[in-house]
Amino acid sequence: MSGAPVANAYADNGWLDEIISCLEEAKSVRRDLPGGGRLHIDRPLPFICVHIAEDGAEPVARDIAQANASYLIAPHAAAALVVIDAVAGAMRERFGSFVVFDIGELTQDRFLTKDAPFLPPFEIAIWSSDDMVQAAECFSAAISHSEARFRTPKVERVRTPPSRDDVALGRVLHLSTMAVRFAPVYRQVGTQDIFPELREQLVAMLFDAGLRAMASFVESEKILQPKTHRALGRKAFVDAVTRVDRSIDEVASAFDFLLAVTPINAEAAYETFKASGERPAFLYRPLTLQIEAAKRKLYSISFDHLEDPVLYQLYREKQQELDLQLSLLASRQKPRFIEFGRALYGPVEPSLLNEARIILAHLADIEVDGGDDGSKDGAIADSGYVESRALEMVSAYQEQLNDFDVSVELRDDLPSGLMVSGNRLLISRATLMDKRRVDPLLSHEVGVHLLTYFNGSAQGLRLFRTGLAGYEGMQEGLAVFAEYLSGGMTPARLRLIAARVVGCASMLDGATFSQTYSTMKDKYGFSSPAAFNLVLRLYRGGGLAKDAIYLRGLLALLDHLRAGGALEPFWMGKIAASHFTVMQELAERGLLRLPAVRPLFLETEHGRSRLAVAKAGMRPIDMIQELET
């Protein structure tokens, strides 16, 4: 046995006793092993994923093993046997059973040749001990039902257990065992070059199938009853995750995207536009970073040691989104800006445009002033009043969380309205609105945008406060919904949200600033200042497709609620609708905390009753409310 000397060295060292002691006390274990290899167990579990190979020889199998909450990487089978035997002893005493999930790669992709006229299936071989047959079948089914691209997996049950150094791990130790070997389809034929995307898909597919198999076994043996197979995943972040998180956040925090594309001369531009009718010349803040340097820093971040496919995917998505935002800033006031914006926020879908037109048609005969200040009859609030109400609301949230540290700033360099930047609430001094609309709008900005910022901060990873990729659509839909829950969804407000979609479609279709302005004013009856403010937002930077996301996000949220979905995960941080199941998984794995702060508008009887109505089924037009004096 080639690894025997190494095994003896393992057995002679006191660190093995330290590992057993940690496991008996339910402590985590993460340590490099003498002679090479690593053992990681973030909590007691009735299984371990084992990969045996020389360092770097089988990178995908190694990555699959390291994705698990309990894994062993070793260069030799004999050395691994000593560690597995020790771990198995402690875990069998706790759980009654223990499984070895042995993962490795076949020596070649024997179905594929350089001159193959098509992409044939690729080979996956499975061997299991008699008590693991059901788990092996579960693994096979998961592979067969996966959305494999490029190559289709062909799963084969084999009668002889695969071995390393002439040792079949589980059989030697008389442990429950499932051994999997897969063809190295991520390598280009005849070379050591790889297909990166295919490598990522293999890791995700085989890791998920392995967890499903382990969950099947522990449930059938009544060892554990996890809510989902993913609950058997990691419950702790490794240091590499924290390093990547900080590095991504450094890039994201180096610029404020919306401030960078928001004109600083809105009032002067409006006066010029009124006088000439020509597209105004907008002025912008100078950029605070060098785009190329920021991109170099962004793509110098290595995700190689995250050891968690879910987090790997979240950070890759965020990296790509930041790249797009930086490209937008580099293209500010240039023709290609609009196309980068379309790539970031998407086009205006026909169904979304149709919904917006339905709303505008329904509200065509309702007397509104066309702005965002509700009824004409209400008392008008200026920026000072908005500031005082904002400070009161922030103070109320601080009673739930002392760290709800918000800076409320009055600004001369913003168009009329409010916006959030990090932990700051920015209020334009030009702001004028119906007083009855102030609290609903603050529920939008403070009760959603700032609340999810601080709840995201409490998760331990900054990614959840800056926002997962694509979070803005659901975030804005949630914020608009907060206005309804607060009793402030006026006809004027809903009309404005719908008009933004129609105006965005017009802008993306090539209409000029003046043409879209005329459409808003002449066809839809917006006042001159309101139409200008609306169109300014659409054409800022050179044409920004962001404003269609408010109605799109609201529709997605209403569909989610009607289907029985919960709001709770959305308060944990800034997430997209597509991340809902990811957040649930991370929460079930113990990686996310419950929201540190809850929205004030859901603490009222009116807020809860409005939420119940929405859950029964609602369209945006059903949300219209009359403001109370």
MILUMMI-263928 format. One line per 10 residues: number of its first residue (from 1); their letters; for each residue x, y, z of C-alpha. Coordinates in steps of 0.001 Angstrom, whole numbers. Each point is the difference from the previous one (the first is absolute). Layout:
! residues N
NUM> A> X Y Z; ...
END
This chain:
! residues 629
1> MSGAPVANAY> 0 0 0; 1827 3110 -1231; -1443 2293 2656; 837 -2224 3011; 2949 2107 1296; -2155 3102 -197; -2816 -1799 1812; 2388 -925 2819; 1115 3613 255; -3639 1022 268
11> ADNGWLDEII> -701 -2525 2701; 3039 1008 2043; -979 3639 264; -2037 1441 2859; -1967 2302 -2308; -2286 -2923 -879; -1081 -146 3641; -678 3755 -137; -2295 -514 -3001; -1923 -2756 1758
21> SCLEEAKSVR> -312 2182 3106; -1403 2893 -2061; -2541 -2274 -1663; -1088 -1483 3312; -602 3550 1269; -1888 919 -3231; 2657 2551 -959; 1035 788 -3550; 3211 -1380 -1495; 2019 1622 -2756
31> RDLPGGGRLH> 3643 -895 -290; 2709 -909 -2446; 1294 -3547 403; 3646 -1125 229; 1229 -1262 -3326; -2660 1992 -1869; -3754 205 -41; -2670 1669 2088; -2845 -925 2309; -2996 2315 355
41> IDRPLPFICV> -3070 -750 2134; -2036 3083 882; -2346 -1982 2290; -671 -3665 849; -1585 -1737 -3003; -623 -3690 -735; 2028 97 -3232; 3267 1199 -1462; 915 701 -3619; 3437 -1372 -813
51> HIAEDGAEPV> 2255 746 -2943; 3309 -1829 -462; 2459 1306 -2594; 3327 1718 -352; -371 3744 505; -1738 1568 -2990; -232 -3224 -2003; -3806 -75 16; -1099 3609 588; -3742 -421 -544
61> ARDIAQANAS> -287 -2986 2347; 1984 1975 2568; -2353 2990 -372; -3068 -2239 403; 1424 -1461 3196; 928 3413 1390; -3513 1298 -611; -1266 -2290 2755; -326 877 3667; 2011 -3140 836
71> YLIAPHAAAA> 2879 -1001 -2253; 3426 -1585 -101; 2605 631 -2700; 3020 -2330 108; 2821 -952 -2386; -87 -3709 907; -2728 -2466 924; 1956 -1541 2865; 448 3372 1673; -3687 779 -481
81> LVVIDAVAGA> -1070 -3292 1596; 1509 1027 3338; -1923 3291 32; -3250 -1519 -1274; 143 -2736 2616; 459 2545 2794; -2774 2297 -1248; -2344 -2920 -633; 477 -1281 3536; -1033 3323 1544
91> MRERFGSFVV> -2905 545 -2392; -1393 -3546 239; -121 409 3744; -2053 3180 -497; -2231 -1014 -2924; 81 -3796 -69; 1094 -37 -3662; 2642 1659 -2144; 385 297 -3777; 3083 445 -2168
101> FDIGELTQDR> -781 1854 -3232; 3061 -700 -2156; 312 2359 -2993; 2606 -192 -2753; 606 263 -3729; 441 -2643 -2659; 3298 8 -1844; -1527 1015 -3329; -3106 1146 -1825; -187 -3161 -2054
111> FLTKDAPFLP> -3188 881 -1938; 1443 3137 -1586; 2586 277 -2760; 1383 2999 -1832; -1873 -842 -3204; -3345 -888 1643; -2808 1417 -2213; -2172 658 3085; 371 263 3763; -629 -3463 1467
121> PFEIAIWSSD> -1127 -668 3592; 2656 -42 2701; 573 -2762 2471; -858 -15 3709; 637 -3253 1896; -1561 -720 3411; 699 -2728 2486; -1757 -334 3354; -46 -2313 2973; -3186 -2017 438
131> DMVQAAECFS> -1525 2441 2487; 611 2959 -2351; -1916 -1280 -3040; -2896 2419 522; 2391 2917 442; 1857 -989 -3179; -3299 -115 -1884; -798 3460 1344; 3375 1240 -1253; -638 -1530 -3439
141> AAISHSEARF> -3461 1577 -209; 1355 3423 970; 2632 -222 -2742; -2537 -1169 -2579; -2398 2839 840; 2647 2705 49; 48 2648 -2685; 3283 -1154 -1505; 1354 2066 -2875; 2400 -940 -2775
151> RTPKVERVRT> 343 -3651 1120; -2641 -2341 1427; 1085 -2141 2965; -301 -3768 -410; -191 -1602 3435; 1159 -3604 416; -172 -2148 3148; 3170 -2074 344; 520 -3190 2032; 3593 556 1045
161> PPSRDDVALG> 834 2855 2356; 2548 2467 -1386; 3256 71 1935; 2979 2236 640; 3388 -1589 694; -1766 -3372 -200; -2258 1013 2915; -3807 275 -213; -544 2508 2789; -3421 -842 1375
171> RVLHLSTMAV> 300 -3764 -498; 3273 -188 1938; -1544 1810 2972; -3365 -1778 -323; -1818 3326 -309; -3050 999 -1988; 1485 1245 -3257; -938 1645 -3265; 2855 434 -2477; -368 2144 -3134
181> RFAPVYRQVG> 2392 400 -2921; -706 2326 -2911; 1671 638 -3333; 2167 3170 -118; -2218 1655 -2615; 1115 3443 1145; 3372 -610 -1682; 561 634 -3687; 873 -3209 -1817; 3726 -735 -89
191> TQDIFPELRE> 950 3032 2096; -36 1244 3581; -2084 3032 -1007; -3443 197 1543; -3483 1286 -791; -612 2349 2989; -3787 155 -332; -292 -3776 -297; 2240 -409 3036; -2343 2212 2073
201> QLVAMLFDAG> -3059 -1930 -1171; 1578 -3345 892; 843 1144 3511; -3507 1361 603; -1756 -3063 -1480; 2032 -2701 1760; 112 1847 3327; -3781 396 7; -553 -3642 -964; 2349 -1108 2781
211> LRAMASFVES> -1894 2024 2607; -3285 -1463 -1230; 1415 -3501 412; 1261 717 3516; -3375 1531 946; -1777 -3074 -1361; 2122 -2282 2176; -258 1973 3271; -3775 379 -443; -585 -3681 -781
221> EKILQPKTHR> 2132 -1008 2994; -1798 2594 2159; 3364 1508 949; -982 3580 -921; -3035 1629 -1575; 1350 3026 -1917; -2567 2400 -1503; 1796 -323 -3327; 3142 -1775 -1163; 1730 3389 -119
231> ALGRKAFVDA> -407 296 3776; 2856 -2536 197; 2294 2578 -1584; 2446 2355 1654; -1020 1992 3065; 3135 2130 206; 1850 2363 -2314; 3651 -825 -631; 2532 2829 157; 235 97 -3792
241> VTRVDRSIDE> -3674 1029 -194; 627 2955 2309; 3015 1073 -2065; -1977 -130 -3254; -2925 1800 1623; 2222 2850 1195; 1721 254 -3382; -3287 152 -1909; -1332 2570 2459; 3095 2180 -431
251> VASAFDFLLA> -720 247 -3713; -3736 530 496; 591 2680 2650; 2461 1918 -2157; -2827 1612 -1963; -3681 907 344; -1533 -993 -3285; -3275 1920 232; 1608 3191 1271; 2541 -216 -2817
261> VTPINAEAAY> -2747 -75 -2648; -2329 2548 1667; 265 3552 -1399; 1020 2737 2425; -1597 2830 -2004; -3628 -1202 -233; -1661 3372 784; 2225 1995 -2340; -443 -2624 -2722; -3781 262 318
271> ETFKASGERP> 73 3773 -422; 2181 -364 -3086; -2292 -2677 -1405; -3097 2164 521; 1644 2841 -1869; 1408 -1988 -2943; -1882 -3315 -168; 3288 -1709 -836; 1474 -2906 1916; 1718 1495 3030
281> AFLYRPLTLQ> 3684 -392 710; 313 -1840 3298; 2988 375 2276; 1300 -2846 2177; 2293 -501 2938; 3580 -868 -992; 740 -3695 424; 1908 -863 3141; 1762 -3042 -1442; 1976 -1083 -3025
291> IEAAKRKLYS> -2200 -2520 -1812; 2773 -2190 -1420; 1733 -243 3390; -3293 -928 1675; -592 -2747 -2564; 3500 -1370 459; -604 -153 3742; -3412 -1602 -534; 1358 -2800 -2183; 3065 -564 2142
301> ISFDHLEDPV> -2294 -1430 2694; 455 -3763 153; -2955 -2266 806; 2117 -3173 -4; -298 -816 3708; -3609 872 828; -837 -3729 266; -3735 768 -344; -1670 -125 -3451; -2924 2184 1139
311> LYQLYREKQQ> 2206 2813 1280; 2308 -403 -2991; -2925 630 -2333; -1261 3001 2013; 3394 1708 -98; 543 -762 -3671; -3380 1566 -807; 876 3070 2067; 3382 291 -1695; -1692 19 -3418
321> ELDLQLSLLA> -2574 2576 1131; 2704 2325 1323; 1825 -383 -3300; -3130 1170 -1830; -465 2954 2349; 3604 1057 -519; -457 -295 -3764; -3055 2238 280; 1950 2640 1910; 2798 -131 -2565
331> SRQKPRFIEF> -2616 613 -2698; -1832 2830 1760; -1431 2488 -2539; 1138 -2197 -2868; -2247 -1848 -2500; 872 -3461 1318; -1181 902 3530; -3561 -929 -864; 1016 -3498 -1140; 1954 -723 3165
341> GRALYGPVEP> -3071 1175 1917; -2191 -2364 -1996; 2398 -2847 830; -76 867 3713; -3732 591 473; -1483 -1837 -2948; -2414 1173 -2707; -3622 945 599; -1866 -3256 -566; -3286 152 -1976
351> SLLNEARIIL> -1952 -1301 3010; 1485 2685 2258; -720 2744 -2526; -3565 -1271 -384; -550 89 3784; 1305 3573 127; -2325 1097 -2797; -2961 -1637 1728; 747 1985 3152; 371 3264 -1916
361> AHLADIEVDG> -3246 -622 -1890; -1849 -781 3226; 1259 3202 1628; -439 2220 -3050; -3233 1565 1276; 1127 394 3611; 974 3545 899; 3592 -52 1188; 2793 2501 -305; 2312 -2470 -1687
371> GDDGSKDGAI> 2661 147 2670; 975 -2163 2935; -1724 2013 2710; -3440 -1599 144; -3093 2155 127; -92 3678 -909; -1969 740 3139; 2604 -981 2594; 2329 2352 1872; 3421 236 -1622
381> ADSGYVESRA> 3125 -1244 1742; 3403 1450 -797; 3408 -1637 422; 266 1158 3616; -3216 -1779 948; 1119 -3146 -1833; 3306 141 1880; -1706 267 3402; -2342 -2923 -752; 2947 -2042 -1262
391> LEMVSAYQEQ> 1911 585 3234; -3042 -1092 2001; -326 -3210 -2025; 3714 -754 298; -271 498 3763; -2884 -2504 129; 2113 -2582 -1842; 2923 657 2336; -2195 -1236 2842; 165 -3414 -1721
401> LNDFDVSVEL> 3678 244 -950; 2502 2429 1501; 2197 -377 -3083; -2729 1409 -2277; 2330 2928 -563; -1431 2101 -2834; 1367 3314 -1203; -2862 2234 -1227; 1334 2672 -2367; -1626 2941 -1789
411> RDDLPSGLMV> 1592 454 -3432; -5 2763 -2610; 1423 -2246 -2737; -2965 -2366 -432; -3282 252 -1907; -3130 239 2145; -476 -3160 2057; 1874 -2436 2231; 2612 -2672 -552; 2083 -2406 2086
421> SGNRLLISRA> 3746 -394 -327; 1486 -2616 2338; -1100 1031 3493; -911 3545 -1097; -3432 1422 -773; 416 2871 -2463; -2818 2565 -266; -34 2625 -2726; -622 3523 1290; -2306 438 -3017
431> TLMDKRRVDP> -2373 -2652 1352; -3671 979 338; -2737 -2584 595; -3340 -631 1634; 641 -484 3721; -2097 -3146 -50; 2440 -1569 -2448; 3069 595 2173; -292 -3011 2321; -801 -2488 -2808
441> LLSHEVGVHL> 2984 1289 -1977; 2214 -287 3075; -1285 -3558 444; 1334 -564 -3537; 3431 1494 681; 575 -656 3714; -2321 -2968 588; 1348 -2001 -2951; 3239 1337 -1491; 1681 953 3275
451> LTYFNGSAQG> -1577 -2823 2001; 1353 -2641 -2386; 3370 1745 12; 314 -397 3773; -1540 -3479 65; 2431 -982 -2748; 2866 1413 2062; -1051 -2223 2909; 430 -3150 -2142; 3769 84 337
461> LRLFRTGLAG> 618 378 -3733; -76 3458 -1569; -1407 -1468 -3206; -3453 -69 1592; 65 3731 763; 1411 1203 -3327; -2395 -2378 -1749; 126 -3282 -1862; 163 311 -3788; -3300 1130 -1483
471> YEGMQEGLAV> -1476 915 3377; -1269 3435 -1044; -3172 -1162 -1767; -1399 -1874 2985; 1345 2635 2385; -1895 2780 -1791; -3104 -2175 -331; 147 -659 3733; 488 3707 697; -3015 965 -2126
481> FAEYLSGGMT> -2012 -2701 1764; 1060 1577 3319; -1704 3211 -1102; -3232 -1972 -440; 416 -1721 3383; 473 3470 1500; -3237 1249 -1574; 1634 2306 -2536; -515 -1527 -3460; -1775 2909 -1683
491> PARLRLIAAR> -1248 92 -3601; 2756 2526 -758; 2716 -2262 1367; -1146 -3099 -1878; -454 2087 -3130; 3583 1245 290; 1367 -3539 434; -1898 -1172 -3098; 1086 3049 -2015; 3631 -764 774
501> VVGCASMLDG> -402 -3350 -1763; -1604 1564 -3071; 2638 2726 -62; 2802 -2545 401; -1323 -1995 -2960; -125 3210 -2031; 3583 859 927; 1276 -3501 -805; -1813 118 -3353; 2000 3081 -979
511> ATFSQTYSTM> -2330 2901 832; 1699 3283 834; -254 1751 3346; -2447 2528 -1445; -2153 -2691 -1605; -364 -1979 3229; -632 3222 1915; -2787 925 -2426; -1531 -3473 354; -101 318 3780
521> KDKYGFSSPA> -1411 3517 -121; -2374 -96 -2944; -1194 -3618 -59; 14 -818 3691; -669 3423 1490; 3028 460 2232; 822 3547 994; 3095 1543 -1563; 2196 -313 3133; -1197 -3558 693
531> AFNLVLRLYR> 512 -1098 -3614; 3490 1516 -9; 962 -1677 3279; -1270 -3346 -1294; 1849 249 -3306; 3156 1292 1673; 205 -3259 1957; -392 -2012 -3195; 2618 1866 -2037; 2572 579 2759
541> GGGLAKDAIY> 3500 -1125 -857; -1012 -530 -3614; -3106 -2171 497; -467 -2164 3116; -2500 -2886 -146; -302 -220 3802; -3421 1595 453; -1884 -2926 -1534; 1026 -2189 2941; -2454 1576 2482
551> LRGLLALLDH> -3106 -1407 -1660; 1820 -3181 -1087; 1111 -656 3588; -3454 777 1375; -1642 -2470 -2389; 2544 -2683 940; -644 619 3698; -3794 -171 -377; 337 -3269 -1931; 2289 -1332 2736
561> LRAGGALEPF> -2514 864 2739; -2944 -1404 -1943; 1896 -3296 -374; 361 -237 3771; 3510 1449 238; 1233 1706 3167; 1517 3442 424; 2396 -981 2803; 3051 -920 -2135; -224 3352 -1796
571> WMGKIAASHF> 651 1856 3263; 3268 -1906 592; 1905 2096 -2528; -139 1332 -3537; -914 -2968 -2195; -1614 -743 -3342; -3065 -2171 -496; 2281 -2594 -1605; 1916 -266 3289; -3026 -860 2125
581> TVMQELAERG> 758 -3738 103; 3710 746 550; -856 2123 3040; -2233 -2752 1330; 2814 -2512 -412; 2590 2215 1689; -2440 632 2841; -661 -3722 443; 3748 -618 57; 293 2513 2819
591> LLRLPAVRPL> 2054 2474 -2042; -2568 2807 205; -1529 1712 2990; -3616 1048 390; -534 3676 -875; 1410 2245 2713; -2621 2660 -801; -3581 -460 -1138; -1978 2552 -2046; -2109 2314 2126
601> FLETEHGRSR> -2800 -74 -2560; -504 -3709 666; -336 626 3740; -3357 1742 -538; -3397 -1624 -349; -595 1876 -3270; 3328 -1203 -1422; -702 -3640 857; -3531 122 -1409; 1240 1537 -3266
611> LAVAKAGMRP> 2623 -2741 -266; -2728 -2625 459; -1991 1575 -2849; 3066 -95 -2258; 592 -3666 810; -3524 -807 -1158; 830 1403 -3447; 480 3551 -1196; 1055 1991 -3037; 1667 3427 216
621> IDMIQELET> -3224 1770 -948; -1653 -1540 3089; 2521 1738 2268; -1319 3532 -520; -847 1729 3277; -1454 3356 919; 2125 1914 2472; -1605 940 3298; 255 3586 1179
END
